[in-house]
């Protein structure tokens, strides 16, 4: 995904292993990125490019004229089964393969408008009707979409437009009566019904209020930092010879305070599972599965069911014509013909290309001069760089003194005025850690970039002179070196852009309780977020809305304390040894955060969420390979291997139960889960993560059965395990409280629901701010609960 596909990696590593040792040594010991790139590029042979092109052709990213009818038929099947979301995505796939101004694209847009109508997406439905007509929707079918358009306008309260549409439809039919008698009668009945609806709506004294779309502006920084763009005035930029650049608090910061709100300099959508068609038969050529690429805009990452495709390829899709045009102007006109190659070479290579394409819009001549003068340095921002000798600290706004005069020496990435901004200069100055990457990895990156540059040259030779973008092809070697630098930077500086995906709990079609999980949506570069150092127990929380990252304080931060972010290895999810290994291999440092120091000096005892308990007395077991009961009055002992094997058997049984739940076999799932819970009690601590998983599965099963009381009881037990592992104020607890609030709400347990809503809101507000979807839903629940009539006394949850 991030790196090239396995076949290309294996091919390149094999090529590396066959190189003479002298050439390997030349590349391995090269200090300058330019030398690594040029040496590797000289080794790229036509047969290498042929192999890579064969892999790339496995991704079907062109437009296939035979695909739209297939996807339209498949979408119709979903539509008939009332799976309107599935139908919408399949119609979108048909649209993406259609050429503009063809019957195929007009039919797919019209069909998608019908699915969107049944999903109550009236604004999107109207846009699709307009698109269908713009692309030549057949005249004989026009009455159908005109009626749908009128229904949408009436529902949205746009009565004047609805009336005009009815009049247009009547006049068109009078001028060209093309319908059969039976169809005419149906049309007349529908028109009469819609006229009545327009009249009834017009007579209402209350005005219709359209849905207000949530905006991200609510989360603007109160006072932006003069030194660091996209950061609040509560933080300051410092630099240290050992740990490089970092941020500290300039005042006491409260939990939930917004510290950074930064739009990605560059981002690339994670395509999801897209196995190359190369390994499949022709019957699998047209994929019907739903991926991220079908649901999110490829430029702004906004979720949408009504994507607008690129006119030149079937892969790139957008939320609007505006996004499509912006992407085309900024980078997609270059990327469009390279879609298969970029999917083969991976997200890191794609981001490297897109970063250099965006750099063209920031005074290209200045950027090229910078590349010429600086690209040969070993690593511009490394702690070993001589540049650091000249750099002074911006410690809470203090200035260095030199020869009795006050001076400000720029920090790497800052402009001549000392401001750190979200621009290519800041991106270029992110650490590449060239000396830390293995020779094989540098060769893989360099050869991949070289192959991409060859394709760019080939694509350029086929274009008219006026089509070539400025300052790219003429300096392709220097941009290739820049791309190599970006690829090496990304291992330490890439930021996973995530979103919360909600799914209904399994087993019931009427279930309105949602599970939420975090999924990786895209990868981006955030120059300001990259300034934050790591802690396994951070004092901030990061969230995303489209391409915008927000960093909030997750706890109180004192003036002068460092602002810390977790790079992935968190103390609540990994043991200290695993965290240290992960950070050392990916980020090239040994973590010395308080959480790591505490665990290193702690006894051998495992955390409570991994602890075993005594089968005789229930006390926690302690020790290494042989575990002994912690109770002085008990002499029970057991081997760790035995208990680990027992735990693996239990995990297998829980997996079977979860599959039963997904298959709708609810009673069988309950029975097996209750047996699993009984087995777990005999050897696992009450706070073991597996115990929590079992309780959560039981909560899901009872929710699917509509037994809200039992579901809430089990979820409360799961919540206790989550609290022990992640902490009572963690975002994980916030998501569990949100689920619990839904259960209480559905069970009409008003006092319990209100209490849980307030707890969930308090926790989630710290991590996400007021515009989060779950917080919005909690506020709706609270409003409904407070305004609900008294319920007759009786049993409650």
ABEGO torsion letter per residue (X at the ends): XABBBAAAAAAAAAAAAABBAAAAAAAAABABAAAAAAAAAAABBAAAAAAAAAAAAABBABBBAAAAAAAAAAAAAAAAAGBAAAAAAAAAAAAAABBBGBAAAAAAAAAAAAAAAAAGBAAAAAAAAAAAAAAGBBAAAAAAAAAAAAAAAAAAGBAAAAAAAAAAAAAAAAABBABBAAAAAAAAAAAAAAAAAAAAAAABABBBBBBBBBBAAAABBABBBAABBGBBAABBBBBBAAAEBBBBBABBBBBGBBABBBBBABBBBBAEBBBBAAABBAAAABBABBBAAAABBAAAGBBBABBBBBAABAABBBABAAAAAAAAAAAAAAAAAAAAAAAAAEAAAAAAAAAAAAAAABGAAAAAAAAAAAAABABAABAABAAAAABBBBBGGBBBBBGGBBBBBBBBGBBAAGBBBBBAAAAAABBAGAAABBAAAAAAAAAAAAAAAAAAAAAAAABBAAABBBGAAAAAAAAAAAAAAAAAAAAAABBBBBBBBBBBBBGBAABABBBBBBBBABBBBBAAAAABBBBABBABBBBBBEABBBBBBABBBBBGBBBBBBAGBBAAABBAAAAAAAAAAAAGBBBABAAAAAAAABBABBBAAABBBBAAAGBBBBEBABBBBABAABABBBBAAAAAAAAAAAAAAAAAAAAAAAAGBAAAAAAAAAAAAAAAAAABBAABAAAAAAAAAAAAAAAAAGBAAAAAAAAAAAAAAAAAAAEAABAAAAAAAAAAAAAAAAAGBAAAAAAAAAAAAAAAAAAAEAABAAAAAAAAAAAAAAABBBBBBEBBX
